[in-house]
Amino acid sequence: MSDENVKRAHLLGLGLDNKDGHKRITQAEEFSIVGGSQETHDKMTETVVKTFEDMKKNGKSLKNVEPQELSDLLEKNTPQ
């Protein structure tokens, strides 16, 4: 199978509230979290990690999860 026939997916989280000058990047195979204050970056990372855990429990991956289901999981796993 050629590369052009392979479905790829990657989730990108972008934090825009960084005022301390630190560059924060967290990467995994299927997601990247970039920027944000320490608090925002940590919350985004926690949200995405828990979301991927839930998808795995449900036998899903980023490649085959429906957009609405992904949105619902992200909302459910966002710390308050």
RODO-2510 file (C-alpha; in nm, 4 decimals, decimal comma):
residues 80
     n   res          X          Y          Z
     1     m     0,0000     0,0000     0,0000
     2     s     0,1438     0,3382    -0,0955
     3     d     0,1668     0,6249     0,1532
     4     e    -0,1019     0,8209    -0,0292
     5     n    -0,3587     0,5507     0,0582
     6     v    -0,2842     0,5529     0,4326
     7     k    -0,5250     0,7532     0,6476
     8     r    -0,3414     0,9726     0,8972
     9     a    -0,4758     1,1748     1,1857
    10     h    -0,3143     1,4065     1,4385
    11     l    -0,4783     1,6233     1,7036
    12     l    -0,3214     1,9642     1,7691
    13     g    -0,3871     2,1665     2,0844
    14     l    -0,2742     2,5274     2,0805
    15     g    -0,2571     2,7377     2,3975
    16     l    -0,2619     3,1118     2,3424
    17     d    -0,2372     3,2493     2,6982
    18     n     0,1384     3,2216     2,7588
    19     k     0,2846     3,5384     2,9081
    20     d     0,5887     3,3945     3,0877
    21     g     0,8029     3,3336     2,7791
    22     h     0,8320     2,9578     2,8307
    23     k     0,7932     2,7345     2,5277
    24     r     0,5829     2,4299     2,6145
    25     i     0,5479     2,1347     2,3782
    26     t     0,4037     1,7929     2,4575
    27     q     0,4018     1,5388     2,1759
    28     a     0,2766     1,1861     2,1281
    29     e     0,2123     0,9716     1,8239
    30     e    -0,1355     1,1110     1,7598
    31     f    -0,1324     1,4519     1,9295
    32     s     0,0732     1,7617     1,9984
    33     i     0,0061     2,0285     2,2606
    34     v     0,1862     2,3566     2,1954
    35     g     0,2026     2,6745     2,4012
    36     g    -0,0139     2,8073     2,6765
    37     s     0,0563     2,8953     3,0349
    38     q     0,1688     2,6110     3,2609
    39     e    -0,1898     2,5687     3,3860
    40     t    -0,3451     2,5746     3,0385
    41     h    -0,0841     2,3395     2,8917
    42     d    -0,1323     2,0916     3,1777
    43     k    -0,5132     2,1011     3,1401
    44     m    -0,4964     2,0489     2,7638
    45     t    -0,2532     1,7599     2,8057
    46     e    -0,4702     1,5953     3,0736
    47     t    -0,7794     1,6373     2,8555
    48     v    -0,6191     1,4804     2,5489
    49     v    -0,4579     1,1918     2,7376
    50     k    -0,7887     1,1003     2,9062
    51     t    -0,9707     1,1338     2,5725
    52     f    -0,7296     0,8927     2,4021
    53     e    -0,7685     0,6503     2,6953
    54     d    -1,1481     0,6602     2,6519
    55     m    -1,1205     0,6072     2,2778
    56     k    -0,8934     0,3071     2,3338
    57     k    -1,1426     0,1572     2,5841
    58     n    -1,4104     0,1941     2,3155
    59     g    -1,1931     0,0320     2,0487
    60     k    -1,1523     0,3584     1,8593
    61     s    -0,8591     0,5621     1,7410
    62     l    -0,8250     0,9123     1,6086
    63     k    -0,8408     0,7659     1,2573
    64     n    -1,1872     0,6175     1,3036
    65     v    -1,3640     0,8244     1,5691
    66     e    -1,6513     1,0422     1,4494
    67     p    -1,5947     1,4174     1,4919
    68     q    -1,8968     1,4569     1,7232
    69     e    -1,7835     1,1651     1,9422
    70     l    -1,4348     1,3172     1,9663
    71     s    -1,5848     1,6527     2,0590
    72     d    -1,8029     1,4911     2,3265
    73     l    -1,5047     1,3041     2,4749
    74     l    -1,2900     1,6170     2,4809
    75     e    -1,5669     1,8075     2,6574
    76     k    -1,6225     1,5236     2,9067
    77     n    -1,2508     1,5013     2,9876
    78     t    -1,1784     1,8730     3,0224
    79     p    -1,0910     1,9537     3,3852
    80     q    -1,3153     2,2169     3,5428
***
